[in-house]
Amino acid sequence: MRAAATPRRTTAAVEGDAVVLLIGMRINHFRAVRQWLPVMLAMLRMLRELKRDKDAGLLSHVLLTASPRTYYVVQYWESKEKLYAYAHSPSAFHHTAWTKITRLERAGRVRGHVGLWHETYIAPEGSYENIYADMPPFGLAAAHGVLPIEARGRRAKQRLAHRSTPSGVS
């Protein structure tokens, strides 16, 4: 079921840091399907695993393509601690997949048919802002919920100045 567009301007209801992980793959040789298809399927398996385990910390994700060769996922996490915990959990599929890749690299069996990459961003409160006009919840708003734009300010400068706790209070 697709979310309906909200006929107004909204902003994401993020409180505190925003944790964003971009992770993806690049197909270097299209004919090497046996090399890159398992990587693609592994990412989808991890997303299913995270969706089933609500406590893992993945709030939302968006699947994207940068080119016919490059596919990636933008992931929005509850905290960097939960992201780290998933990445290092011996019971998570990520651990199994990464162990296999590392073993292949050490054995000299990686042939350069598929590239892997990720970038992690921890954006402290006050260093991000957003606006959605006539959009269903998307990105940070899909991960954290939406607020009317007035709740954080009509201008970017006002939204960047928003703090979830009063200044000086921990």
N, C-alpha and C positions, 0 to 999 in steps of 0.2 A: 504494500500500500504506500503510495506516495504522499508526502506531506503537502498540504496546500500552502500556497504562497500567502504570507501575511501582508495585507494591504496597508502597510505603514512602515515606518522606519523603526528598526530595533537594534539592539546591541547585545552582545553575549553577557550572560550573568556570571562571569568568571569572578571568583573571589581568590585573591592570592596569586601565586605564580601560575603561569600557563606552561604546560609541558607538551612539547610537540616533537614527534619523531617522524622523519622522512626516511623511508627504507625502500630499496628497490633493486632492480636487476636490469642489465643491458644484455641483449642477445647479440653476441659478437659474430656468430655464424648461424644463420637461420637453418641450415641443413642439419645442424647438430642437435636435433630435437631431443635425443636421449640425454643430452647434457643440460639444456635449459628448461625443459618441461618439468622435471622433478623440482627444480628451484621454484618455479612459478606455483606448482601444486603445494609445495611446502609452505609458502607464504599464505596461501588460502587456508591450509590446514591450521596454521597458527592463529589466523583471524577467527576461525570457527571455535578453536579452543578458548580463546580469550572472550569470545561472545558468550560461551557457556558458563565461564567462571567470572561472574560479576565482581567478585572481590579482587580479581587480579589487577584492576585499575585502569583498563582501557575504557575510555568513555565513549569514543566515537572514532570512526575512520572514514577516509575517502580514497577510493581506488582511482588512480589516474594513469595517463600515458603521456610521455613527453615526445615520443616519436614511435614509428613502427617497431623500433628496437628496444625502447626503454619504458619500463613499467614500474610504477611505484605506489606506495601507500602513504598517505599523510595520516598519522595517528595522534590522537589527543589523549593524554594520560592524566590520571588523577594526581599523581605526584611522581617526582623523579625516583623516590624510594621504591614505589610499586613497579615502575619501569625496570629498574635495576634488579629487583627481586624476581620478576618474570624472566629477564634475560639470563639470570644465573641459577634459576631453579632446576635442579637435576630431574624433577618430575615433569617439566614442561617440554613440549615438542621442540622448542627453539634450541634447547640444550642438545637434544638428539641430532638435529639438523646441523648445528654448528660443529659438533664433534665429528660428524661424518665429513664435512667440508675440510676441517683441519687435518683429519687423517689422510684425505686424498691429496692435500697440498704437501704434507710431509713425505708422502710416498711418490711425489712427482707425477701424480696422475691428473692434475688439473691442466687442461689443454688450452685454456683461454677462450673457450666457446661462450662462456657466460660471465658477465661481470656483476659484482655485488657491491652495494654501497648503502650507507646510512648517515644521517646527520641528526643530531639531537640538539634541541634548543630549550633552554629553561629561561623563560622570559619573566623577570620579576614584575610584580604588580607595579603599575605606573610606567612600564616600558612597552605596553601594547595597547591598542585600541582597535575598535572595529565598528562597522555600520553595515546593516543589511536593509536594503530598500526593496519592498515587494518581493521578498524571498521567503521560502520555507526555512526552518532552522538549518544552517549549514556551517561547516567548519567549527570554530570555537562555540558558536551558538548551538549547534547540534550536540556538542559535548557537554556544555554547561547550562543550557537553557537560554531563554531570551528575556529581555526586559525592554520596555518602551525606551526609546532613545533618550527621552527626558530624564529617566532615572539616573543616567550617567553624564548627561550634557549633550546639547545639540552640536557642539563643536568638538573636533578631535582634541584640542588642547584641554577641554574640560574632562573628556573621557580619560585622557592620559593622567590627569591629576586625581582621578578617583582612587580612594583607598578603602579597603574593606574594614579596617579598624582606624579609629581616630589617631592622628599623628602622636607619636610618643607612647602609645599604649601597645603592649605586647600581648 
